């Protein structure tokens, strides 16, 4: 099986990165649809100008018409809606790669919609930020059609993909449980170091982190993790709602995860602070914008 025609659903950071790498891999028939294409001033619309090899589709159905592979990279909250929209036009036997950070229950329902329409749903859990390794990022595949996608993954550049389970939901459970820790650490660092900066004890606290968790350059690491929340807090908050749902589906009250949602949302208010390269100036800017 080959994938000569590929449709991208969602043209945000992930969709744009995949588009660049797929074109570089020689994919000629590449289409994309994003709900924000209706707004010519939106980031996805403006990004199209820098991707001349990508055909802008008028709808979900237009994007996936005749596609061998559909790659869905929308926000967590839109996972099921995107699957439903694609199911209306997906070609029989076409693979549907769901990259979205959603709970196992949502993935299972999305699979039901896609498979029920004749498509072949493949769960995918991206286990790192997309930036460093791009299309080659580590990715856990789930569901009965995972092997079919893996057979064509390497030539397209998905060299970090690996089979995880033939049951839909397990890969996403691993991703969401991991996110409880990673995004939770971002939230804890943000809250702790904002307070430490206010009390003029930032250096002491950061040094103590190096004693407790001996990793290099805690100042740089903290600045990076906090900046990720500031830059992507809205999207991270959506992902953490799905993480909270994942925890709740396991019968555990997601007390910490629910609070992480709030801290990630609050961090997103401070995007203007990202102009500051150092940790202390970043925190100062965030404190100056406090309500």
NORJO-V611666 format. One record per pair of residues at least 12 apart in sequence whose C-alpha atoms are under 8 Angstrom apart, sorted by the first residue. I is the first residue (numbers start at 0). J is the second residue. If there is no record, write none. Layout:
# NORJO-V611666
i:I j:J
i:I j:J
This chain:
# NORJO-V611666
i:0 j:150
i:0 j:151
i:1 j:67
i:1 j:151
i:2 j:66
i:2 j:67
i:2 j:68
i:2 j:151
i:3 j:26
i:3 j:27
i:3 j:28
i:3 j:66
i:3 j:67
i:4 j:26
i:4 j:27
i:4 j:28
i:4 j:29
i:4 j:65
i:4 j:66
i:4 j:67
i:4 j:68
i:5 j:26
i:5 j:28
i:5 j:29
i:5 j:30
i:5 j:63
i:5 j:66
i:5 j:67
i:5 j:68
i:5 j:69
i:5 j:70
i:6 j:29
i:6 j:30
i:6 j:31
i:6 j:32
i:6 j:62
i:6 j:63
i:6 j:66
i:6 j:68
i:6 j:69
i:6 j:70
i:7 j:29
i:7 j:30
i:7 j:31
i:7 j:32
i:7 j:62
i:7 j:69
i:7 j:70
i:7 j:71
i:7 j:72
i:8 j:31
i:8 j:32
i:8 j:33
i:8 j:59
i:8 j:62
i:8 j:69
i:8 j:70
i:8 j:71
i:8 j:72
i:8 j:73
i:8 j:81
i:9 j:31
i:9 j:32
i:9 j:33
i:9 j:34
i:9 j:71
i:9 j:72
i:9 j:73
i:10 j:31
i:10 j:32
i:10 j:33
i:10 j:43
i:10 j:72
i:10 j:73
i:11 j:42
i:11 j:43
i:11 j:72
i:11 j:73
i:13 j:72
i:13 j:129
i:14 j:72
i:15 j:46
i:16 j:133
i:16 j:134
i:17 j:133
i:17 j:134
i:18 j:50
i:18 j:53
i:19 j:50
i:20 j:133
i:20 j:134
i:20 j:156
i:21 j:155
i:21 j:156
i:22 j:52
i:24 j:154
i:24 j:155
i:24 j:156
i:26 j:155
i:27 j:52
i:28 j:53
i:29 j:52
i:29 j:53
i:29 j:54
i:30 j:53
i:30 j:54
i:30 j:55
i:30 j:56
i:30 j:62
i:30 j:63
i:31 j:53
i:31 j:54
i:31 j:55
i:31 j:56
i:31 j:62
i:32 j:55
i:32 j:56
i:32 j:57
i:32 j:58
i:32 j:59
i:32 j:62
i:59 j:84
i:59 j:85
i:59 j:88
i:60 j:84
i:60 j:85
i:60 j:87
i:60 j:88
i:60 j:89
i:61 j:88
i:63 j:85
i:63 j:88
i:63 j:89
i:63 j:90
i:64 j:88
i:64 j:89
i:64 j:90
i:65 j:89
i:65 j:90
i:66 j:89
i:66 j:90
i:66 j:93
i:67 j:90
i:67 j:92
i:67 j:93
i:67 j:94
i:68 j:93
i:68 j:94
i:68 j:95
i:68 j:96
i:69 j:93
i:69 j:94
i:69 j:95
i:69 j:96
i:70 j:95
i:70 j:96
i:70 j:97
i:70 j:98
i:71 j:95
i:71 j:96
i:71 j:97
i:71 j:98
i:71 j:99
i:72 j:97
i:72 j:98
i:72 j:99
i:73 j:99
i:74 j:99
i:74 j:100
i:74 j:234
i:74 j:237
i:75 j:99
i:75 j:100
i:75 j:101
i:75 j:234
i:75 j:237
i:75 j:238
i:75 j:241
i:76 j:101
i:76 j:237
i:78 j:99
i:78 j:101
i:78 j:105
i:78 j:106
i:78 j:109
i:79 j:105
i:79 j:106
i:79 j:108
i:79 j:109
i:82 j:109
i:82 j:110
i:82 j:112
i:82 j:113
i:83 j:109
i:83 j:112
i:83 j:113
i:85 j:113
i:86 j:112
i:86 j:113
i:86 j:116
i:86 j:118
i:87 j:116
i:89 j:116
i:89 j:117
i:89 j:118
i:90 j:117
i:90 j:118
i:91 j:116
i:91 j:117
i:91 j:118
i:92 j:117
i:92 j:118
i:92 j:119
i:93 j:117
i:93 j:118
i:93 j:119
i:94 j:118
i:94 j:119
i:94 j:120
i:94 j:121
i:94 j:144
i:94 j:148
i:95 j:113
i:95 j:118
i:95 j:119
i:95 j:120
i:95 j:121
i:96 j:120
i:96 j:121
i:96 j:122
i:96 j:123
i:97 j:120
i:97 j:121
i:97 j:122
i:97 j:123
i:98 j:122
i:98 j:123
i:98 j:124
i:98 j:125
i:99 j:123
i:99 j:124
i:100 j:124
i:100 j:171
i:100 j:174
i:100 j:175
i:100 j:238
i:100 j:241
i:101 j:171
i:101 j:175
i:101 j:238
i:101 j:241
i:101 j:242
i:102 j:168
i:102 j:171
i:102 j:172
i:102 j:175
i:102 j:241
i:102 j:242
i:102 j:244
i:102 j:245
i:103 j:167
i:103 j:168
i:103 j:169
i:103 j:171
i:103 j:172
i:103 j:245
i:104 j:168
i:104 j:245
i:104 j:248
i:106 j:122
i:106 j:167
i:106 j:168
i:106 j:171
i:107 j:167
i:107 j:168
i:110 j:167
i:119 j:144
i:120 j:142
i:120 j:144
i:121 j:140
i:121 j:141
i:121 j:142
i:121 j:143
i:121 j:144
i:121 j:145
i:121 j:148
i:121 j:167
i:122 j:139
i:122 j:140
i:122 j:141
i:122 j:142
i:122 j:145
i:122 j:167
i:122 j:168
i:122 j:170
i:122 j:171
i:123 j:138
i:123 j:139
i:123 j:140
i:123 j:141
i:123 j:170
i:123 j:171
i:124 j:138
i:124 j:139
i:124 j:140
i:124 j:170
i:124 j:171
i:124 j:173
i:124 j:174
i:125 j:137
i:125 j:138
i:125 j:139
i:125 j:174
i:126 j:138
i:126 j:139
i:126 j:174
i:134 j:156
i:134 j:157
i:134 j:158
i:134 j:159
i:135 j:156
i:135 j:157
i:135 j:158
i:135 j:159
i:135 j:160
i:136 j:157
i:136 j:158
i:136 j:159
i:136 j:160
i:137 j:158
i:137 j:159
i:137 j:160
i:137 j:161
i:138 j:159
i:138 j:160
i:138 j:161
i:139 j:160
i:139 j:161
i:139 j:162
i:139 j:163
i:139 j:170
i:140 j:160
i:140 j:161
i:140 j:162
i:140 j:163
i:140 j:164
i:140 j:170
i:141 j:162
i:141 j:163
i:141 j:164
i:141 j:165
i:141 j:166
i:141 j:167
i:141 j:168
i:141 j:169
i:141 j:170
i:142 j:164
i:142 j:165
i:142 j:166
i:142 j:167
i:142 j:168
i:143 j:165
i:143 j:166
i:143 j:167
i:144 j:165
i:145 j:162
i:145 j:165
i:146 j:162
i:149 j:161
i:149 j:162
i:172 j:245
i:175 j:238
i:175 j:239
i:175 j:241
i:175 j:242
i:175 j:245
i:176 j:242
i:176 j:245
i:176 j:246
i:178 j:239
i:178 j:242
i:179 j:239
i:179 j:242
i:179 j:256
i:182 j:235
i:182 j:239
i:182 j:259
i:183 j:255
i:183 j:256
i:183 j:259
i:185 j:224
i:185 j:225
i:185 j:227
i:185 j:228
i:186 j:225
i:186 j:228
i:186 j:259
i:186 j:262
i:186 j:263
i:188 j:221
i:188 j:224
i:188 j:225
i:189 j:225
i:189 j:266
i:190 j:262
i:192 j:204
i:192 j:282
i:193 j:282
i:193 j:283
i:193 j:285
i:193 j:286
i:196 j:279
i:196 j:282
i:196 j:283
i:197 j:286
i:201 j:279
i:205 j:217
i:205 j:218
i:218 j:278
i:219 j:277
i:219 j:278
i:221 j:278
i:222 j:277
i:222 j:278
i:222 j:281
i:226 j:273
i:228 j:263
i:228 j:266
i:228 j:267
i:229 j:263
i:229 j:266
i:229 j:267
i:229 j:268
i:229 j:269
i:229 j:270
i:229 j:273
i:230 j:267
i:230 j:270
i:230 j:273
i:231 j:267
i:232 j:263
i:232 j:264
i:232 j:265
i:232 j:266
i:232 j:267
i:233 j:263
i:233 j:264
i:233 j:267
i:235 j:260
i:235 j:263
i:235 j:264
i:236 j:259
i:236 j:260
i:236 j:261
i:236 j:263
i:236 j:264
i:237 j:260
i:239 j:256
i:239 j:257
i:239 j:259
i:239 j:260
i:240 j:256
i:240 j:257
i:240 j:260
i:242 j:256
i:243 j:256
i:243 j:257
i:269 j:284
i:269 j:285
i:269 j:288
i:272 j:284
i:272 j:285
